[in-house]
Each structure stands twice: as C-alpha cells, then as structure tokens.
Amino acid sequence: MACADSDLDLETIPLIALNVTVRKKLGLYLNPKNAVAADWTAVAEAMDFSYLEIKNYESTKNPTTMVLVDWQARATDATVGKLLSILTKVERNDIVEDLHSLILEDVRRYCERQKKAADPPLQVPEVDSCVPRTPERNGITLEDDPEGTPELFDAFICYCQSDFHFVHEMIRELEQTDYKLKLCVFDRDVLPGSCVWTITSELIEKRCKRMVVVISDEYLDSDACDFQTKFALSLCPGARSKRLIPVVYKSMTKPFPSILRFLTVCDYTRPCTQAWFWIRLAKALSLP
C-alpha cells in the first residue's frame, strides 16, 4: 500500500494531504521576492503555469497558496512527491529539509484517514432499503421524496445574482425545449434552512452529473462561485470526466479565471457561433 510507513511513496499522495500549517510555511519561504533563491514564480513556472497566469497571481495576498490550490485542481500529477521534486529542481532544498518532518506528519495523518474510510464497519447499524437517503429527512430540494429518494439533476448551475437573467434564459432553452434537461438552480430548487456549503457540496458531488459555470466580471468577486468551482474541479482533476463546463455570455473587462483556462469554453459572445451555442451546451450536458 502506498501509505505504508515502510515504503511510503510520496508520488502517489495527492497534494490535498498537506494541511494549512505546511502551506503557510511554504508561503513564508516562497512569497518574498528574493534576488538569490527561487521564489513562488519559479515554482509556478515549473508547474507549467503560463506567464500571464503568473502575472495575475502577483496581485493576490498569498500567491504561493493560490498556485498550490489551482495546481491541485488542474493537474493530474499534483502530488506531494511532485511538489518536492519541483522544489529540488528550483534549488530550494532548504525548504525540503526544513519542512520534511511536517510534510511526513501530514502524509501520515492523511493515510490514516484514508485507511479508516476504507475499512468496512464491524457491523451494519441497521437494515434498510437500498434506496439512497437524503441527509435530512425532509430532503434538501423541492422534489426530494420525504421517504428518502433524492432528486437528481443533469447539471448544477454556478452563477452570481447579477447573472440571474441569463440563468432564466438557460432554463428556457434547456429545460422547456425538446432537450428536456433538468438543471439545479440554487435559488429555485433548494429548500431554505440548510447549511449552504454542506448542501452545495452534496448537490455538486452526488446529485448533478455536470456543473455549468456562468463566467462574468461579477463571478470573479463571488466567494460562493469560487467555492463551487474549486470543489467541482477537485472532483475531476485535469477535467478527465468533462464534469465542469465554463460559459461566457457577455464581454468581460477582467481576465478570464486562470483556474478554468485549460477547459473548453462555451462562448455566447461570438455572433458567428451563437447559433450552435445551445446545441453544443445541451449535447455536453446530455452525455452519460
């Protein structure tokens, strides 16, 4: 097993194993501009971030943390071992040596959590039907069965309030036509009174096959949209399952989010392709 202490293979341990303390210390080493030692920009370049992406990170408070989060979401080889290899490549062996024990401790705890999750319970606490249950007895969406059958959707729509008029158009074009897709629109479908983050996570991970992200200048300032996007990306590193679909419906003054630049965009702003926009989007959402 990769997590066995005797033959620990850090190349198989995902970057998510590193906790907050290690990430903060990495920032203390890499964030300051240093004329001698390599800083966060050298690490980002070694992670295959482009020049423009790196320039965008310069405006953030903690660029090292942002680079790690985005690398973790976009790269299939974002592992602890790969990170240590990159630090060695840019000649920051001081970081590798100083944080070695902390990193191994995080990895050990991660492996313990994984082992506990994989171990079957000694006995089933109760015999129940095979119908999946909702986390709350009365359900979380309008059409949840109170007896426990969850409502499922073709796509979760990630949007900010200022773009809600386009979401209405999306409902008309995808639900009320021959496509007959079922969209999860938070303001319409989710019952009030539940924890927003918990419910959002369940809907994206367990109830919706895809997620459509409505990109706009306002989207970039939304904490809720940022959480939803990064959570969805964490479920499909490298977009292997085509789970997340970015949509641009109006021109933007701010840069397109770097975390989504590796995904194919459905662009409504180009007049020459508008006739194919809804067909392409509906086809992508109809895939199994």
Stockholm file with secondary structure:
# STOCKHOLM 1.0

chainA/1-288         MACADSDLDLETIPLIALNVTVRKKLGLYLNPKNAVAADWTAVAEAMDFSYLEIKNYESTKNPTTMVLVDWQARATDATVGKLLSILTKVERNDIVEDLHSLILEDVRRYCERQKKAADPPLQVPEVDSCVPRTPERNGITLEDDPEGTPELFDAFICYCQSDFHFVHEMIRELEQTDYKLKLCVFDRDVLPGSCVWTITSELIEKRCKRMVVVISDEYLDSDACDFQTKFALSLCPGARSKRLIPVVYKSMTKPFPSILRFLTVCDYTRPCTQAWFWIRLAKALSLP
#=GR chainA/1-288 SS CTTCGGGCCGGGSBGGGSCHHHHHHHHHHHSSCCSSSCCHHHHHHHTTCCHHHHHHHTTSSCHHHHHHHHHHHHCTTCBHHHHHHHHHHTTCHHHHHHHHHHHHHHHHHHHHHHHHHHSCCSSCSSCCCSSCCCSSTTCSBTTCCTTSCCCCEEEEEECCGGGHHHHHHHHHHHTSSTTCCCEECHHHHBCTTSCHHHHHHHIIIIIEEEEEEEECTTGGGCHHHHHHHHHHHHHSGGGTTCCEEEEECSCCSSCCCGGGTTSCCEESSCGGGHHHHHHHHHHHHHCC
#=GC SS_cons         CTTCGGGCCGGGSBGGGSCHHHHHHHHHHHSSCCSSSCCHHHHHHHTTCCHHHHHHHTTSSCHHHHHHHHHHHHCTTCBHHHHHHHHHHTTCHHHHHHHHHHHHHHHHHHHHHHHHHHSCCSSCSSCCCSSCCCSSTTCSBTTCCTTSCCCCEEEEEECCGGGHHHHHHHHHHHTSSTTCCCEECHHHHBCTTSCHHHHHHHIIIIIEEEEEEEECTTGGGCHHHHHHHHHHHHHSGGGTTCCEEEEECSCCSSCCCGGGTTSCCEESSCGGGHHHHHHHHHHHHHCC
//
